[in-house]
């Protein structure tokens, strides 16, 4: 089983292997697609909201930086990228 995005250490580049689209609302799914978050895309978690919370999570997606909720990150399975 692949790890979820919400558990990936900051600064580690990963590839999205699966997104649990049915678990999201239509608006959440549309927003993630607009950000370019799809299976096969390489992303890097950059930073979290605060010391006491894992929400929100900033990601690097290509040349963009996007923010998603930890709950959404928990629905995204990832795999490591071979060096």
SULGIZI-V838062 format. One record per backbone hydrogen bond with DSSP energy under -1.0 kcal/mol. CO is the residue of the C=O (numbers start at 0). NH is the residue of the N-H. Records with the same first field share a line. If there is no record, write none. Layout:
BEGIN
CO=NH  NH
END
This chain:
BEGIN
2=77
3=6
4=7
8=11
13=42
14=78
15=39
17=76
18=20
19=22
20=23
24=28
25=29
26=30
27=31
28=32
29=33
30=34
31=36
32=35
35=37
37=40
40=15
42=13
43=59
44=10
46=57
52=49
55=48
56=67
57=45
58=65
59=43
60=63
63=60
65=58
67=56
68=72
69=73
71=74
72=75
74=19
75=4
76=16  17
78=14
END
